[in-house]
Amino acid sequence: MYIKSLHIISFGGLRNRDIELTPGVNILCGENESGKTSAAMFIKFIFYGLSSKSQKGSSSERQRFVNRDTMQASGFMIVETDSRTSYRLERTLILSDNSPAREKVRIINLTTGETVSSQEPGEYFFGVPEDIFVSTCFVSQSASLKPENSKLDGVLSTSDKNENLLLSGDESIDVKRGLKKLNDLRRELCHKNGGGGEITELREKRASLAAELEKTAERSHEIITAGISLDDINKRLSELEAAHDRYAALFSSLDKIVVKRRLDALEQAKQKLGAVKSQLSEIESKLPPETDAALDSAEHDIRAYDELIVAYDEEFSDFDDADDNEADDESPILPEDAEDDIEEANALYADSRTKLALSIAMMIGGVLGLAAFFILYFFNTDIYSIPLIITIALVTLGIVFIAKYISVKNQLAALLDKWDAESIDEFETAVTDKLNKFYNQKDFEEEKKDRTENADTAKLKFDAAQSYVLSLADSLMLEHGDSIYDTIDAIKSVSADAKKKKSELTLLAEKLSGRVDTLSELTEGVDVHAAELEAQKVLSTEIGKTAAAIDSEKLKEATRERDFTENALKSAQKRKSALEEKLLSLGKLSHTPDEYRSMINSIDDTIEELTLRHDACELAMSAIAEAGENMRTGINVRLAESATELIRSCTPHDSVALDASLNPSLESGSRHLSCDILSRGTADITYLGIRNALCGEMFPSERPVTVFDECFAHIDINRTKNFFRALSGGQYLILTCREDETNAARSLGISIIEM
């Protein structure tokens, strides 16, 4: 058999990966953690699944190779057998935290399209269990290829089934276990010291039977006595069974009557429940559930308006007095007019002071110019006219500024008169008072407006609430009280009575509903018409009339009598069974002397037969031990011959040999070299050659793929290349991270798969 292709859907760190393989040697190369081992384990997964058992110091196969994202391991593999038939091998494993693992396996014949088998594909094609496949076809990594392990014993010790398959051609034939079973059988027959075993037990039984010959007469008397007691019990049973039948008929009739009574009670309960629900509906139609809340809200609005009116009476009087006082005053100015007057007054005041200062300065300059004129004129200078001209100009300007000052002063005086002020300070005070009065009046009017609007709103609510109360009183046919509050109290009294009645009716409705449910469950599936007919039929009989006349006290008495009868009947039946068993037992033990002698003779024959079997077991154990040693020697020779050709192509040695303990050695001429003294590379080559031969020996028909996982680390590249070239007769998958191994394989035209 060879694998055509791997189709990995989800396995370990691999997702949606297809790998094509060829017959012969295939190189799977890549760096560490690239998925090489996962791809190889996928082959084992398809053939045998993944183990859930954790190994020492490591997690289980399922924990390592089920994809953590999908929580699945799934895919399929295309294989071709030696008969040229192609198959599709499918397997899906799904893990879940809340449920057991689910696994689906299929083997599909691609020629016919039929599902061949749902058993483990490895067992179907190779006829061996998982441990034999793994221990034989999966060669471990180089870390385990130590010289001390380079012998076949390390492989066979993995599973006793390997050795059984080699020695007998059938893994189920366990030579060691066979010897043990023969020894156990011999011990079961008779121990070496002569004590114990089946033969000894038969001898003891023979002695017991001989003693029973003397007790035959005594056993016969016991049988007669037990037979008489059994007759008495049978008579008592007849009486109790008749009474039991009477009570059964009585209670059967009573059951049919009870069904009719339950149906009648169910109908009555439904009618009462309907009447109660009708009363509840009537109450809710007059006083809906929200009535209390609405009535409380209406009362609140009415009281709020009354309290507001009382509070506002005095406040509205104050508002009216304020309005009268304000009417006596002149109309207040507008804020913007006052602000303009303040700005204008301050500007005029500043302008007047400026013009006054300028006019004074001009006059002083004129006086100084006039003095300069007289001085220059007195001294008769030619420039005396200049001061005169300046003086005239300054005086003229001074007169102009005085005129403007007087004009500004008059404007300021007019503005001050407008506000009845004598000075600028009085003006500012007057303006501030007027502004404050204006704003106070504005606030006063706004507050009055707000309070008026509040009163209007409260009045609207009052009217609506009062209308609701009176309307509700009319619907309840209640007379209006002297005040609206009396009417409200009357409605509340009626509401309280209605709520009490509603509570009582609700409780009654719950009880009736529970009774209806109970009776409905008890009568579920009952045909009403049929039950009516059954009841009428029963009541027409004497036993039915008796059942109908039973009251509660008579029912208790009848129940006690029925239970007593049933218990007595059970007790009598147990007594009868015990007597029958005793008679049967006495009958088996009580034999005639001839019968006893016959049994003793039979035991003697059996003892003789078992003695012969005991002797045969000892003879077979000796023969099997000798034959097993001879077969093991023959297997060692075949394995050595099969491995010699491959090892010879890779080493200078002529052949390989295996001793009785499966220790390999190399022969070169007349020299025999143990692997313990060979180089690490030569020892590894020897071990790998023997493992390859073992696969051929274990699987002579359908040989599986052989996986070498990083096995050439200590072997030089030339020997590795020769090893690749010498591999034949099967399909090989070599996992490596070494570039030189990959290049060597490429030079040989070997298929390279990069991970």
RAVENHU-V736502 format. One record per run of one state. SS is the DSSP state (~ for helix, > for strand, _ for the rest). FROM is the first residue (numbers start at 1). TO is the last residue. If there is no record, write none. Layout:
ss-><SS:SS>
from-><FROM:FROM>
to-><TO:TO>
This chain:
ss-><_:>:_:>:_:>:_:~:_:~:_:>:_:>:_:>:_:>:_:>:_:~:_:~:>:_:~:_:~:_:~:_:~:_:~:_:~:_:~:_:~:_:~:_:~:_:~:_:~:_:~:_:~:_:~:_:>:_:>:_:>:~:_:~:_:>:_:~:_:>:_:~:_:>:_>
from-><1:2:12:14:21:25:30:36:49:61:66:67:68:72:81:86:95:102:110:115:118:121:127:130:138:140:142:145:147:150:153:157:160:169:175:190:198:287:291:329:335:379:384:419:424:476:484:523:528:540:542:549:552:590:593:651:655:659:664:669:671:675:678:680:699:706:710:717:727:732:737:739:748:751:755>
to-><1:11:13:20:24:29:35:48:60:65:66:67:71:80:85:94:101:109:114:117:120:126:129:137:139:141:144:146:149:152:156:159:168:174:189:197:286:290:328:334:378:383:418:423:475:483:522:527:539:541:548:551:589:592:650:654:658:663:668:670:674:677:679:698:705:709:716:726:731:736:738:747:750:754:755>
